[in-house]
């Protein structure tokens, strides 16, 4: 960074100042500070020197002083672009980009054509997606220095991001026109042409894109991409006859590429759309016939290709065709022993007839192998592994169709046959999990883990199963076997190991139902995931310059688009929803406890006892708080000690986590506000997720922001009007409104009235009628019946028995395990009928005999001690 | 312990050969050996048996057999020092899971140990115990040139027949009878 303006120093000090800048740029911070101090001795108020010293102090971790000096520098020399620029750099280093942009703008006021500052500004603008500003800045830079290639392409990308395709194409063209002779770098030239092609295609100019592609064939170094793109464009232009040979050529290169298959199929069928995964209902007879011929031919040409044998299973409609296709596909990997074979068949279970055929085939094979060691219609004796793998497949089939008992029996036979194969124990663990026996599942998976201690995959699986069974301590020990020694927690955080953070966070949530101290730990995990996503966004920064320089423009634009939607990723959504739920629980729990205490109080407790209990509770709370503070203080001391011990090892000190247990996170004053922050991100990035809106409604109700609740409900209803959760949210909202009717501001009441129809509750219809109508429409769907029963209890507590009858009338054998659990909880808690709950539980037990939830407590604890069932 | 019975050749014998491979015992996979032995032998071996075996850095006399990469057989021996540098090799266990027998796996396991012995000039004998009455096992070892020696009374403690033959072979280890 050089100053062109006369900076008001005599020549000796001006020379020193230049040195300071140089020392900063070469990271010789100590020398820099020394030089700055020399200048400041004589000119203590010299703005630019003050700023530079601040900037250097920032690099040696003296942040507070840095800000002080830099601010003083700006004050002393408010017209210096250097001071402003330094101020911006300081903010940028703290990721305060909006502040940094303001400072850069301040600097440009005094030196509007400073390229360095303009470049820095534009990087912040694209990072913050101030695209309007980004285009302007890049245009300015291009006019300042049109000889720089990067300036052209960054400007083109800027226009592209604004969807100004014509402009972007013209910029690339204009740059192309300035080129003379043969390009210096083949790769960069080729990338430039492909980027232009991307612009044309995205602009919808398919014909132009194709013409352009064909015209630059000899300049493209990425031959495979060129072929793929040409085939795709031809197909999209409905020139199927021209595209077909290209797809065949591509398949010759790689017969396992599902995308090529989809393209070829579309050409052969003359279809407008390429389909990679056929749904059974999409296939008609004519399609099936054409594809059948095609794949007979492809299998002949590519005898080793798995995909050529697999795809017919998707589009086969006819039972006989499907049978043959199954045999052709399954036999080779079955004989070879491919443990993941079933995972590849699982998508077929969307079609019930196909599932039945698969089961029948496997049963036939097993019967035949048991009889004479041969498969039906085959003359050779199969290897000993074949019958074992058939049993494993069949067990997975039974598991998939919900027959846990048969699945377990079959997998046990496979284990008996080959007890040394750990994959079988893994499958068994999964079957236990599906049967609701989480403890046995965890135990069995751990058994598999012990059989190969060098296998990270099985170690990970075992950890996950432990967490599902709420065995947090065991899980932490297990995962630590594969992390760096001694530094477990921060290691997993540094590795952004999000599946683990989510699973353990959710385990803490479940544990928190009985011990509220776990809420903090859960929050800690969810916030970690949130931080990872912030980092992912942050990590873009370096690529803004790097990608342009390397000319990977297509990948760059795709990366920016990915970053724009990254908060819609399932991991983020799970973490944010988890956090919101915890915050809501933190608000609700004290209220519920108070209500429970009051109820207990009314029934039996004497005034004295109550006082005792309350004082005990207060003491416990005070103790918990004191402990949290103490832990915090300890952590701070430890942090200091560590810092001291490490001293000047050269490595920057890692900030020590002052709240490892999340106690501080869970004791914030405004949990609902904290939840709202997560919610806003969800509303922006996961608007299609129903739970985003039901959570929004729950949150708004607790904040008494009724119009926001209404808006959330409208969105939920628009997504899924018949969903039981939406119905529940709607009725609970209206119940609350009835309660608040007297104190509701008239404007809000009016808006509410006007919007009732939009949330499916037209005025004049009572809540009871609304609930009945919902129940009628659901036609006995168990989830809906449960929701309606729970609501009826709230709407008309007097008709408790009718509501209860709705629950008890459900057929347990037709309920999923989760719904059975919900029904049971409803009976036991909301209806408070232990006898009915037990009777219902007994019936569920017949359907799900292994499920932990429905085990009598003594059986469960004994089962764990004996290692029942899991070991042998 | 007795070895797997070697009867007539299986029709799958030839095709099976290329699916067989061998490996070493390590602390990481010792649990698989335990599962194997539990399935093959009526005797349950102690934890020490497995830790000693797997922590041994030199695995000349312990081999694992794999069929399509699944562990299906193992031979485990220990070295017994004699006077001076001389030593004997004692076969503690040799076994193959029932469905994988008659494919030559046990034979190859024993062959591997015999080859290892033949490379050690100080190895003076290899021997083992076989339950009295297990004629197929005795025939199996005879095929490798082993000699049937004296009977040890009550070698086993909890089986139907508790007496055992001592079966042994001296150099040259690779000769057959």
Interface residues (C-beta under 8 A of the other chain):
Chain A: X336 X337 X380 X381 X383 X384 X385 X387 X388 X416 X417 X418 X419 X420 X421 X422 X450 X451 X452 X453 X454
Chain B: X10 X11 X12 X15 X16 X19 X26 X27 X28 X29 X31 X32 X35 X36 X38 X39 X67 X68 X69 X70 X71 X72 X97 X99 X100 X103
